């Protein structure tokens, strides 16, 4: 019996899936990013991030910013998992705040935090990471508690 000639494996990828993967790769190629993956394993969004992993960076956050690009944000990296609270003091754009535990699991969301508000906001439970993105981002991408953050291009350990 003669063996069949070796045929290369061909994987078919739809054009929409290819474009989504391309954007995710290109977004991360420029620097640090966070991908958010649903409990079903499907990627919901990829965010190019600025990393706030030290006290002064975390204190300033996105204050005084008048614009935040789509699919851009700031990831706050804390030295431990604890209850976290934020405010919008001197922050002129509405933000969604995505809180995650030490494993990167989303524990809660503050949606459309009010610009310039001194009201303290947070979620129940402990968080080691908080991702701030444009207001409405979570609704647009169907991000919810139980989803997972995957980190790329930066250290997930706080420097202070």
C-alpha positions as CSV (number, residue, x, y, z in Angstrom):
1,X,0.0,0.0,0.0
2,X,1.4,3.3,-1.0
3,X,1.4,6.2,1.5
4,X,-0.4,9.4,0.6
5,X,1.8,12.3,-0.2
6,X,2.2,14.8,2.7
7,X,-0.3,17.6,2.4
8,X,0.1,20.8,4.3
9,X,-2.5,21.6,6.8
10,X,-4.7,24.5,5.7
11,X,-6.7,26.4,8.2
12,X,-9.6,28.6,7.0
13,X,-10.1,31.8,8.8
14,X,-13.0,34.1,7.9
15,X,-12.2,37.7,6.9
16,X,-13.9,39.1,10.0
17,X,-11.9,36.9,12.4
18,X,-8.7,37.7,10.5
19,X,-9.3,41.5,10.8
20,X,-10.1,41.1,14.5
21,X,-6.9,39.2,15.2
22,X,-4.9,41.6,13.1
23,X,-6.2,44.6,15.0
24,X,-5.5,42.8,18.3
25,X,-1.9,42.0,17.3
26,X,-1.2,45.5,15.9
27,X,-2.6,47.1,19.0
28,X,-0.3,45.2,21.2
29,X,2.7,45.5,18.9
30,X,3.1,49.1,19.9
31,X,3.3,48.5,23.6
32,X,1.5,47.1,26.7
33,X,-2.0,45.9,26.3
34,X,-4.8,44.1,28.1
35,X,-7.1,41.6,26.3
36,X,-10.4,40.8,27.9
37,X,-11.6,37.3,27.4
38,X,-15.1,36.1,28.2
39,X,-16.0,33.1,30.3
40,X,-16.8,31.4,26.9
41,X,-13.2,31.9,25.8
42,X,-14.0,34.5,23.2
43,X,-12.0,37.7,23.1
44,X,-14.2,40.7,23.9
45,X,-11.7,43.5,23.4
46,X,-8.0,44.5,23.4
47,X,-6.9,47.7,25.0
48,X,-3.6,49.5,24.5
49,X,-2.7,50.7,28.0
50,X,-0.6,53.1,29.9
51,X,0.7,51.3,33.0
52,X,0.2,53.0,36.4
53,X,2.2,50.7,38.7
54,X,3.7,53.2,41.2
55,X,2.1,55.5,43.7
56,X,2.5,58.8,41.8
57,X,1.3,57.3,38.6
58,X,-1.7,55.8,40.3
59,X,-2.6,59.1,42.0
60,X,-2.5,61.1,38.8
61,X,-4.3,58.4,36.7
62,X,-6.2,59.9,33.8
63,X,-6.8,63.3,35.4
64,X,-6.7,66.3,33.1
65,X,-7.1,64.2,30.0
66,X,-9.5,65.6,27.5
67,X,-9.5,62.7,25.2
68,X,-8.9,58.9,25.3
69,X,-8.6,57.0,22.1
70,X,-10.9,54.1,21.4
71,X,-9.4,50.8,22.6
72,X,-7.0,52.8,24.8
73,X,-6.9,53.0,28.6
74,X,-4.8,52.9,31.8
75,X,-4.2,49.8,33.9
76,X,-3.6,50.4,37.6
77,X,-1.4,47.7,39.0
78,X,-1.4,47.5,42.9
79,X,1.0,45.7,45.1
80,X,-1.7,43.5,46.7
81,X,-5.3,42.5,46.4
82,X,-7.6,44.8,48.5
83,X,-10.8,46.9,48.3
84,X,-10.1,49.7,45.8
85,X,-12.0,53.0,45.4
86,X,-11.6,55.7,42.8
87,X,-12.9,59.1,42.1
88,X,-13.1,61.3,39.0
89,X,-11.6,64.5,40.5
90,X,-10.1,66.6,37.7
91,X,-11.1,63.9,35.1
92,X,-13.1,65.5,32.3
93,X,-14.1,62.4,30.3
94,X,-16.5,59.7,31.5
95,X,-14.8,56.4,32.2
96,X,-15.7,52.7,32.7
97,X,-13.6,51.2,35.5
98,X,-13.0,47.4,35.3
99,X,-11.9,45.9,38.6
100,X,-10.0,42.5,38.6
101,X,-8.6,40.2,41.3
102,X,-5.0,38.9,41.5
103,X,-5.8,36.3,38.8
104,X,-7.1,38.9,36.4
105,X,-10.7,37.8,36.8
106,X,-13.1,40.8,36.5
107,X,-14.9,41.2,39.8
108,X,-17.0,44.3,39.0
109,X,-17.4,47.3,36.8
110,X,-18.2,51.0,37.5
111,X,-19.8,52.1,34.2
112,X,-19.8,55.7,33.0
113,X,-18.2,57.3,36.0
114,X,-19.2,61.0,36.1
115,X,-16.6,63.5,35.0
116,X,-15.2,65.8,37.8
117,X,-17.1,63.9,40.5
118,X,-15.5,63.6,43.9
119,X,-17.9,60.7,44.7
120,X,-15.8,57.7,45.7
121,X,-16.7,54.6,43.6
122,X,-15.6,51.0,43.6
123,X,-16.9,47.4,43.6
124,X,-17.4,44.8,46.4
125,X,-14.4,42.6,47.1
126,X,-10.7,42.8,46.5
127,X,-9.0,44.0,43.4
128,X,-5.3,44.1,42.3
129,X,-5.9,45.6,38.9
130,X,-8.2,48.4,37.7
131,X,-8.5,49.1,34.0
132,X,-9.9,52.5,33.0
133,X,-11.4,52.9,29.5
134,X,-13.8,55.3,27.8
135,X,-17.3,55.4,29.3
136,X,-19.6,52.9,27.5
137,X,-16.7,50.6,26.5
138,X,-17.9,47.7,28.7
139,X,-21.5,47.8,27.3
140,X,-20.2,48.1,23.7
141,X,-17.9,45.0,24.2
142,X,-20.3,43.1,26.5
143,X,-17.7,43.0,29.3
144,X,-19.0,41.6,32.6
145,X,-17.9,40.1,35.9
146,X,-16.3,36.7,35.4
147,X,-14.4,37.7,32.3
148,X,-10.6,37.6,32.4
149,X,-7.9,40.1,31.7
150,X,-4.8,38.8,29.9
151,X,-1.8,41.1,30.2
152,X,0.9,41.6,27.6
153,X,4.0,43.8,27.3
154,X,4.3,44.9,30.9
155,X,5.0,43.6,34.4
156,X,1.9,42.8,36.4
157,X,3.8,43.6,39.6
158,X,3.6,47.1,41.2
159,X,6.9,48.9,41.7
160,X,5.8,50.6,44.9
